Amino acid sequence: MRKIWHEDSIQTLSSFRNLQNNYQQIIPEVLQFVESNQQILEEWRLDKWVDDRNLGRVQLWDGDWRVIPFPIDCVGSTATEEDFELSEMVTFTKLFNTTTERCREVLPLIRQSFIKTCPKTFKYLEEDIEKQLLKSATISRLSPGTKINPHNGDIDSLRLHFPVVTDPGAWISVRGRKRSWEVGNLFAFHDNDKHWAQHNGTHDRIIVIFDYSLEQLQRNGIEIVKWEEEFAI
C-alpha cells in the first residue's frame, strides 16, 4: 500500500524534533504572532474560486478559511510574480486577491512581527532553514462550518502540520485516510496527494503548515519511503 503519513521520514531533522519536543513553548509565540497580524488575516481573504491548470475554474473551499505567511524566510523587496508561486494550481497573489507590490509592502512587516514574537520558534527552525530543507510556512485558521474541497498541492513539498488550537470536530483526509489535529501530535504528508478538510466543531482550528522540499531532503540523504512495509503473517 502506498504510504500516506510521513512524519517518521523527517523525525531525525532538528526542526521536527524541536517542534515536537518544544510545542508548549512554540504555541504561545504562534498565538501572539496571529494576534499581532489580525489585520492581515482580515485583508488576505482566500479566493474561494481558483483556476486549476488541469480542471479549469474550481471552488477550493467554502466557509471561513484564513491563511497568512509564517515568514521563516521572507521574500525580499525585489520579488517577482514567480516568487509567489504556490503550486501547480494557483499563485499566491491570485489566491489572496492581492498584488506583488502589496506583498513587497506587507511581507517585511510580517517578518518584523515574526522576529519580535517568535524568537524561540525561529531558533528551533534555523538549522533546517539554513540547509534549505524547510522552504516555507503558513498559519491556517479554519472556522466552524468550513469545508476545503479535494485538491492537489505542490509536487515538491512534504507538508508538516503543527497543531496550535484544535477542535475534535475538525479533520483532514489525505487520499481517503482521515485524521484530526491534536496538540503535540505532528503529522506529515505529500502536499501533491489529494487532500481535503472539514470543520464540524465549535471554535477556530489553528495550525502552522511547514513545507519541506522533497528534492532537498533527498539531496541530504533523507529517504522518503513511498510504500508501506508488508509483513508476512
N, C-alpha and C positions, 0 to 999 in steps of 0.2 A: 504494500500500500504506500502511495506517495505520502511523504512526511508533510505535516501541516504546521506544527509548532516547533520553533527553532531556538528557544532560549538556551537550550543546552549547547548549541553550536557556538554561542558567544560568552559562555559562562567564565572563560578564562580572561576575558578582556577587563581591564581595570575599570572602565566606565560601568560595565554591567555589575561587577562586584560592588562598586561603590554605591550605585543606585540601589542595589538590593540590600546592602548592609546598613546604609545610612538614610533610608527613606524617611525616618522620623525627623531628621534634620532638614531634609530637602523639601518636604511638603510645605512647611510654613513659609519658606522662601518663595516657592511657586505661587502660593496663595497671595503673598504680598505683591509679587510681580503682576498677577492678574488684577488685583485691586488698584494698583498704580496705573494700569493701562485699560481701564474700563472704557475710556473714550474710543480707543482703537477697536475694542470688541464691538462697540456700537456702530462705528463707522464702517468697518470692513465686514459687511454682511455678505455671506456666501451667496452667489447666484444659484438659485435652485435649478436653472436650466443651463446646461453646458453643451458645447459642440464636441462630441466624441468623433475622433478621426475615422473610426470604423462604423459607428452606428448613426452618426448624424446628431440631430438635436435631441437630447435626452434629459429627463428630470433626475438630478442626482440625489435630492433629498426633499423632505417636506417637514415643516415644523419650525424649530428654532435651534439652529446649529451655528456656533460661532467658533472661529479659529483665528489665532494670531501667532505670528512667529515667536519662537523662544530662541532669541538670536545668539546661539553659541558661536556662530561665525557669520557676522553680519556682512551683507553685500555692500560694497563701498559706493561712493557717490558717482563713480564712472560706469555704473551698471547699465546694461542694455536690456532690451526686452527678453533676449535669450537667457539672461542670468536669472530670470524669474520663472523659468520653465519648471513645472512641477512634474509632469508625466506626459505620457502619450495622449492623455485625454484633454488637458486644458492647461493654459499658462496661469501663473499666479495672478497677474493683473486682470485677466479676463474673469477668473473665478471670483475675485473680490470687487469687480466693477470699479477698478482704480486705474491708475496710470503709473508708468515708470517714474515719472517726475515726482509723484506723490510718494512712491516707495523710497526714492532717494531722500526725500524730506523726512519721512516718518521713521524709517528703519534705524538711522543713527540715534534718534531719541529713544527708541525701544532698547537699543543696545546700551545706552547710558543707564536706563532703568534696570536692565538686567545686571549690569555690573554693580549697581548700588544695592539691589535687593537680593541677589543670588550669589554672593561670594563663595560660599561653601560648595554650592552646586557646580559652579564653573571649575573649581579646583578638582572636584571629583571627576569631571569630564575631560579635563585639559589634556591628559596624555593621549587619549584616542582622537581628540580633535587635531592635535599636532601631527599625529600619524595619518591623518586624513581618512580614518576609518569611519568616524562619526561625521556625517556631512551636513545634517540639518536637524532641526527640531521645531515642533509646533505645539501649542496648547489648544486642546479641543474641549469646548464646553457644549454638552448636549443636554437640552432641556426636555422635561417630560412631554410625551406625545410626539416626539420627533422620530422620523424614520430616515435612514440613509439607504438608498437603493443599491442593489448589487452593482459593483464596478470593479475594474482592474486598475491598479495604480502603476507606479514607476517600476520598470523592469529591472533596475539596478539597485533596488532598495530592500534590505532586510529591516522590517519595521518592528520596533520595540514599543510596547505600551507600558507606561509607568502610571499607575492609578494614583490620583490625588484625592478626589472626593468621589465616592462610589454610591451606587443605589442598586439593590438586588434586582430591581425591575428593569435594569438596562443591560443589554447584551450585544455581543458581536458574533457573527458567524463567518467563518473562513472555509470556503469550499464545503459548506454544509455542516461544519463542526462548530457548535455553539459554545460560547464561553462568556461568563460575566466577569466584571472587574472587581478585584479585592485589593485593598490597601496592603502593600508589602509583597504582592504577588505579581511579578513582571512576566509578560509573555511576548513572544516574537513570531512573526510570520512573513512570508514573501509578500510584499505590497502588490505585486503583479497577480497574485492569486485572487480569484474573485471573492469579494467580501462585502458584507452589509451589516447594518446595526439598527437597533430599535430601542427606544426608551419608553417603558410602560410604568415607570416608577413615579416618585412624588417630588424629587428635588434634582437639581442640576448634577450631572456627572461630569467631572473634570479629569482629564488625563494629559500627560505630556507624551507626545509621539516623537520617538527618536529614530532617525533613518540612518542605517549603516550602509556603506557602499559595498555591494556584493563583490564587485571587481577588486576593491582594495582589500577586503577581507581575505580573498583567495590569494592575492599577491603576498599577503603577510602570513600565509600558512594556516589560515582559519578554514577548515573544511566544512562546507555546508552540505550535510548529508541530505539527499533528495528522497530516499526511500526508508521506510520503517524497517527495522530488522525483523526478520521472520524467525521464529523459534520453533524448532521441531517438537512435536508432542510425543 
